[in-house]
Amino acid sequence: MSTTRLWRFHALGTFFFRDSSPFNAGEGGYTSVSGSFPPFMSTLQGAIRTALAYGQGWTPEKEESWPWQLGSHEDIGQLVLNGPYIQWNGQILFPVPLFLMRQRNGQTSQYTRLEPGKEAVLCDLGEKYLPQPVIRIKGAKLMEQAYIDKAGLGRVLNGEYPADDQIKEPEELWQPEYRVGIERNLNTRTAVDAKLYSCVHVRPTRGVALTVSVSGIPADWHDKVNSVFTLGGEGRLARLTITDKQEMLPEMPALKISNGYVKFTLVLVTPAKFADTHKTREAIINGPPGVPGRCIAGCIGKVRQVGGWDMLKNWPRPLEPFVPAGSVWFFEAPAASLAQIKELHGRCLGEKTNYGYGQVVIGKWGN
């Protein structure tokens, strides 16, 4: 019998999850490779499947004993994942939606939000209703790197503004650490000349963990996983705790019907993947496929190029475009679509949804 559990990864020191920057030997100059935090599921799924496989008796020397339920190097089999989410002192945090703006003045903040303008504007995407501030506040900026807790996100989805303590800046959650490494001769156990490299690790603050919802496998498989294993690059160690599932997303607000139509926002809480670059551009302009109604406007973050490592072929996977979490689309749909809209809350849209990509929550906008 399958069950859903929450896996929480706590760093035993630092984490290092590579981004898509080149990291080739022999390059001139001094370069440092930055990490990506939180990592994409393409990184965590490998650690999760390997930990589950070890629990079922698999070892690298016995390739034939790999559990078929965990898929192959091209898919994750029967597994269903959601996340990863940052957890801070027991609270799940989400990227701040990219329509929320803030102006900070000392210890106090003023908030406003972006909504589609009342008149269409001719731009490179055609005639579009470009987002405009509901209240103009001098110096207000988007919070592209910040996070918001469940209660704060619920307020934002309901058309309200969060309290200051519901917003967390990256420096409150983790700190970068610059490291210099060496290549080592395994025979002599000495450093190899001219083989230095530099990378940036992440040290999560106390109380911060990475959380992933794991389901699709027999319930007792969770109990056979080791509590400590390597996670990410540089052989960093993580401590794992597994608990029962809890409701992580805020409730969907009541949507208002006006003149036979309902207005709603679609907010990404995890990055979204679409089939290719063309489909990604199409989704940015018109919203993800399968959403009822008409996309009026959007507040979309910079597309991320994400790769990975092909363990079978032992070379990097090609980079693929992802729409970042926090991106928002504004929709207008016939009132008859309300039931279909409600079903979207918490669902994953796009490609590789069993990896947790493209999870969305529904909010409201307009009067």
C-alpha positions as CSV (number, residue, x, y, z in Angstrom):
1,M,0.0,0.0,0.0
2,S,1.4,3.4,-1.0
3,T,1.5,6.3,1.5
4,T,2.8,9.9,1.4
5,R,5.6,10.9,3.7
6,L,7.6,14.1,4.1
7,W,11.3,13.8,3.8
8,R,13.3,16.5,5.5
9,F,17.0,17.0,4.7
10,H,19.1,18.8,7.3
11,A,22.6,19.8,6.3
12,L,25.4,18.4,8.5
13,G,27.6,21.4,7.7
14,T,27.1,22.8,4.2
15,F,25.3,21.9,0.9
16,F,26.6,22.3,-2.6
17,F,24.2,22.0,-5.5
18,R,25.8,23.1,-8.8
19,D,24.1,25.5,-11.1
20,S,24.5,25.5,-14.9
21,S,27.8,27.5,-14.9
22,P,30.7,25.9,-16.8
23,F,33.2,24.1,-14.6
24,N,35.9,22.9,-17.0
25,A,39.5,22.1,-16.2
26,G,42.1,24.3,-17.9
27,E,40.0,27.4,-18.2
28,G,42.0,30.6,-17.9
29,G,41.6,33.1,-15.1
30,Y,40.0,32.6,-11.7
31,T,36.4,31.4,-11.7
32,S,34.2,30.3,-8.9
33,V,31.2,28.1,-9.4
34,S,28.1,29.1,-7.5
35,G,25.6,26.7,-6.2
36,S,21.8,26.7,-6.6
37,F,19.6,26.7,-3.4
38,P,17.1,25.3,-3.0
39,P,18.1,22.7,-5.7
40,F,15.9,21.5,-8.5
41,M,14.1,18.2,-8.1
42,S,16.4,16.8,-10.8
43,T,19.1,16.8,-8.1
44,L,17.1,15.5,-5.2
45,Q,15.3,12.8,-7.0
46,G,18.5,10.9,-7.5
47,A,19.4,11.0,-3.8
48,I,15.9,9.9,-2.9
49,R,15.8,7.0,-5.3
50,T,19.3,5.9,-4.3
51,A,18.4,5.9,-0.6
52,L,15.3,3.9,-1.3
53,A,17.2,1.4,-3.4
54,Y,19.8,0.9,-0.7
55,G,17.0,0.2,1.7
56,Q,15.7,-2.6,-0.6
57,G,19.1,-4.3,-0.8
58,W,20.5,-2.7,-3.9
59,T,24.3,-1.9,-4.2
60,P,26.2,-0.5,-7.2
61,E,27.9,-4.0,-7.5
62,K,24.5,-5.6,-8.0
63,E,22.9,-3.5,-10.8
64,E,20.3,-6.1,-11.5
65,S,18.8,-5.7,-8.0
66,W,17.7,-2.1,-8.7
67,P,14.0,-2.0,-7.8
68,W,11.9,-1.5,-11.0
69,Q,9.4,0.7,-9.0
70,L,12.1,3.4,-8.9
71,G,12.4,3.7,-12.7
72,S,15.6,4.2,-14.7
73,H,18.1,6.9,-15.6
74,E,15.3,8.4,-17.8
75,D,12.4,8.4,-15.4
76,I,11.5,7.9,-11.7
77,G,9.1,5.0,-12.1
78,Q,6.2,4.9,-9.7
79,L,7.5,7.6,-7.5
80,V,5.5,10.8,-7.1
81,L,7.4,13.8,-5.7
82,N,6.4,17.3,-4.7
83,G,8.8,20.2,-3.8
84,P,11.5,20.8,-2.8
85,Y,10.3,23.4,-0.3
86,I,12.4,25.3,2.2
87,Q,11.3,24.7,5.8
88,W,12.2,27.1,8.6
89,N,11.4,26.2,12.2
90,G,8.6,23.9,11.1
91,Q,7.1,26.3,8.6
92,I,7.0,25.6,4.9
93,L,8.2,28.6,2.9
94,F,7.4,29.6,-0.7
95,P,9.0,32.0,-3.2
96,V,7.2,35.4,-2.9
97,P,4.8,35.8,-5.9
98,L,6.3,38.1,-8.4
99,F,3.3,40.5,-8.4
100,L,4.0,41.6,-4.8
101,M,6.1,44.7,-4.3
102,R,7.6,46.2,-1.1
103,Q,9.2,49.4,0.0
104,R,11.3,49.1,3.2
105,N,11.8,52.1,5.5
106,G,13.9,51.0,8.5
107,Q,11.9,48.4,10.4
108,T,8.6,49.0,8.6
109,S,7.4,48.1,5.1
110,Q,4.8,49.2,2.7
111,Y,3.3,46.8,0.2
112,T,1.6,47.0,-3.2
113,R,0.8,44.6,-5.9
114,L,0.8,44.4,-9.7
115,E,-2.4,43.8,-11.6
116,P,-3.2,44.0,-15.3
117,G,-3.7,47.5,-16.6
118,K,-7.1,48.7,-17.8
119,E,-6.0,49.3,-21.4
120,A,-4.0,47.1,-23.8
121,V,-0.5,48.2,-24.7
122,L,1.2,47.3,-28.0
123,C,4.5,45.5,-27.1
124,D,6.8,42.8,-28.5
125,L,4.2,40.2,-27.4
126,G,1.3,41.9,-29.3
127,E,-1.5,43.8,-27.5
128,K,-1.2,43.0,-23.8
129,Y,-2.6,44.3,-20.6
130,L,0.8,45.0,-18.9
131,P,0.9,44.7,-15.1
132,Q,0.6,48.0,-13.2
133,P,0.9,48.8,-9.4
134,V,-2.5,49.0,-7.7
135,I,-1.0,51.6,-5.4
136,R,2.0,53.5,-6.5
137,I,4.7,53.6,-3.8
138,K,8.0,55.3,-4.5
139,G,10.9,52.9,-4.2
140,A,8.7,49.7,-4.1
141,K,10.5,46.7,-5.6
142,L,9.8,43.1,-6.4
143,M,11.0,40.5,-3.9
144,E,12.5,38.1,-6.4
145,Q,14.8,36.3,-3.8
146,A,12.6,36.4,-0.8
147,Y,10.3,33.7,0.8
148,I,6.9,33.8,2.4
149,D,5.3,31.4,4.9
150,K,2.0,29.6,4.4
151,A,-0.1,32.1,6.3
152,G,1.4,35.0,4.4
153,L,0.9,33.3,1.1
154,G,-2.7,32.7,2.0
155,R,-3.2,36.4,2.7
156,V,-1.6,37.3,-0.7
157,L,-3.8,34.9,-2.6
158,N,-6.8,36.4,-0.9
159,G,-5.8,39.9,-2.2
160,E,-4.4,41.1,1.1
161,Y,-0.8,42.0,2.1
162,P,1.5,39.9,4.4
163,A,2.8,40.9,7.8
164,D,6.5,41.7,7.9
165,D,7.4,38.7,9.9
166,Q,5.9,36.4,7.3
167,I,8.6,37.4,4.8
168,K,12.1,35.8,5.0
169,E,15.1,37.1,3.2
170,P,17.7,34.6,1.8
171,E,20.3,35.8,4.3
172,E,18.0,34.8,7.2
173,L,17.8,31.2,5.8
174,W,21.3,30.5,4.5
175,Q,24.8,32.0,4.1
176,P,27.2,31.4,1.2
177,E,30.7,30.0,2.0
178,Y,33.5,30.2,-0.5
179,R,35.7,27.1,-0.6
180,V,38.9,26.1,-2.4
181,G,39.5,22.5,-3.4
182,I,42.3,20.4,-4.8
183,E,42.7,17.4,-7.0
184,R,44.3,14.5,-5.1
185,N,46.4,11.7,-6.5
186,L,44.7,8.6,-5.2
187,N,47.9,6.5,-5.3
188,T,50.2,8.9,-3.4
189,R,47.4,10.7,-1.5
190,T,49.1,14.0,-2.3
191,A,47.8,17.1,-4.1
192,V,48.2,17.4,-7.8
193,D,50.0,20.5,-9.0
194,A,48.0,23.3,-10.7
195,K,44.7,21.5,-9.9
196,L,42.8,24.0,-7.7
197,Y,39.2,24.9,-8.0
198,S,36.8,27.2,-6.2
199,C,33.1,26.8,-5.5
200,V,30.4,28.4,-3.3
201,H,28.7,26.2,-0.7
202,V,25.5,27.1,1.2
203,R,25.3,26.8,5.0
204,P,21.6,26.7,6.1
205,T,20.8,28.6,9.3
206,R,19.6,26.7,12.3
207,G,16.1,25.3,11.8
208,V,16.3,25.3,8.0
209,A,15.7,22.1,6.0
210,L,14.8,21.0,2.5
211,T,11.4,19.2,2.4
212,V,10.1,16.8,-0.3
213,S,6.8,15.0,-0.4
214,V,7.4,11.4,-1.4
215,S,4.7,8.9,-2.5
216,G,4.0,6.1,-4.9
217,I,6.0,3.4,-3.1
218,P,5.0,0.8,-0.4
219,A,4.7,2.3,3.0
220,D,7.4,0.2,4.6
221,W,10.1,1.4,2.1
222,H,10.3,4.7,3.9
223,D,11.3,2.9,7.2
224,K,14.3,1.2,5.6
225,V,16.1,4.3,4.5
226,N,19.4,5.3,6.2
227,S,19.1,8.5,8.3
228,V,22.4,9.9,7.0
229,F,23.7,10.0,3.4
230,T,25.5,12.2,0.8
231,L,23.4,14.8,-0.9
232,G,24.4,17.0,-3.8
233,G,28.0,17.7,-4.8
234,E,31.3,17.7,-2.9
235,G,30.2,14.7,-0.9
236,R,28.2,16.8,1.6
237,L,26.2,14.9,4.2
238,A,22.6,15.3,5.1
239,R,20.5,14.0,8.0
240,L,17.1,12.7,7.0
241,T,13.9,12.7,9.1
242,I,10.7,11.2,7.7
243,T,7.3,12.2,9.0
244,D,3.7,11.8,8.1
245,K,2.2,14.1,5.5
246,Q,0.8,17.5,6.5
247,E,-1.1,20.1,4.6
248,M,1.6,22.4,3.2
249,L,-0.4,24.7,0.9
250,P,-2.7,27.5,2.0
251,E,-6.4,27.2,1.3
252,M,-7.7,28.5,-2.0
253,P,-9.7,31.8,-1.5
254,A,-13.3,32.2,-2.5
255,L,-13.4,33.5,-6.1
256,K,-15.9,36.2,-7.0
257,I,-18.1,35.9,-10.0
258,S,-18.9,39.2,-11.8
259,N,-20.9,39.6,-15.1
260,G,-20.6,35.8,-15.7
261,Y,-16.8,35.7,-15.4
262,V,-14.3,34.9,-12.6
263,K,-10.9,36.4,-12.3
264,F,-8.1,34.3,-10.8
265,T,-4.3,34.2,-10.5
266,L,-2.2,31.1,-11.1
267,V,1.0,31.2,-8.9
268,L,3.9,28.8,-9.3
269,V,5.2,27.4,-6.1
270,T,7.8,25.1,-7.8
271,P,9.6,25.6,-11.1
272,A,7.6,24.6,-14.2
273,K,9.0,22.6,-17.2
274,F,7.4,22.6,-20.6
275,A,8.3,20.4,-23.6
276,D,10.8,22.7,-25.3
277,T,11.8,26.3,-25.7
278,H,8.9,27.1,-28.0
279,K,6.4,25.6,-25.6
280,T,8.0,27.4,-22.7
281,R,7.6,30.8,-24.6
282,E,4.0,29.9,-25.4
283,A,3.3,29.1,-21.7
284,I,4.8,32.4,-20.6
285,I,2.6,34.3,-23.0
286,N,-0.7,32.3,-22.7
287,G,-0.3,30.5,-19.4
288,P,0.2,26.7,-18.9
289,P,-1.9,24.4,-21.0
290,G,-5.1,23.0,-19.5
291,V,-6.1,26.2,-17.7
292,P,-9.6,27.4,-18.5
293,G,-10.2,31.0,-19.7
294,R,-8.0,33.7,-21.2
295,C,-4.6,34.8,-19.9
296,I,-4.8,38.5,-19.4
297,A,-1.2,39.2,-18.2
298,G,1.7,37.7,-16.3
299,C,4.6,38.5,-14.0
300,I,7.2,35.9,-15.0
301,G,10.7,35.5,-13.6
302,K,13.8,35.0,-15.7
303,V,13.8,31.5,-17.3
304,R,16.4,29.2,-15.7
305,Q,18.5,26.8,-17.7
306,V,18.9,23.5,-15.8
307,G,20.9,20.5,-16.7
308,G,22.1,17.5,-14.6
309,W,24.4,14.6,-14.8
310,D,23.7,11.5,-16.9
311,M,24.9,8.6,-14.7
312,L,24.6,6.0,-17.4
313,K,26.6,8.0,-20.1
314,N,28.8,9.8,-17.6
315,W,28.4,13.2,-19.1
316,P,26.2,16.3,-18.5
317,R,22.6,16.3,-19.6
318,P,21.6,19.1,-22.0
319,L,20.3,22.3,-20.5
320,E,16.5,22.7,-20.4
321,P,14.4,25.9,-19.8
322,F,12.3,26.1,-16.6
323,V,9.9,28.9,-15.6
324,P,10.9,29.9,-12.0
325,A,8.7,29.5,-9.0
326,G,7.0,32.7,-7.9
327,S,5.8,33.4,-11.5
328,V,2.2,34.5,-11.8
329,W,-0.4,34.5,-14.5
330,F,-3.7,36.5,-14.4
331,F,-6.7,34.7,-15.9
332,E,-10.3,35.5,-16.7
333,A,-12.7,32.6,-17.3
334,P,-16.4,31.9,-17.7
335,A,-18.2,31.3,-14.3
336,A,-19.0,27.7,-15.6
337,S,-15.3,26.9,-15.2
338,L,-15.2,27.5,-11.5
339,A,-15.2,23.8,-10.5
340,Q,-12.3,23.2,-13.0
341,I,-10.4,26.1,-11.6
342,K,-10.8,24.8,-8.0
343,E,-9.3,21.5,-9.1
344,L,-6.1,23.3,-10.2
345,H,-5.2,24.4,-6.7
346,G,-2.2,22.4,-5.6
347,R,-1.9,20.5,-8.9
348,C,1.3,20.3,-11.1
349,L,1.0,21.6,-14.7
350,G,3.4,21.1,-17.6
351,E,5.9,18.3,-18.1
352,K,7.4,15.9,-15.6
353,T,4.6,16.6,-13.0
354,N,5.5,13.4,-11.1
355,Y,8.8,15.2,-10.2
356,G,6.8,18.0,-8.6
357,Y,7.5,20.5,-11.4
358,G,4.8,23.2,-12.1
359,Q,2.9,23.0,-8.8
360,V,0.4,26.0,-8.7
361,V,-1.9,27.7,-6.2
362,I,-5.0,29.8,-7.1
363,G,-5.6,33.3,-5.9
364,K,-7.9,36.2,-6.8
365,W,-7.4,39.6,-8.4
366,G,-9.5,42.6,-9.3
367,N,-12.7,43.8,-7.7
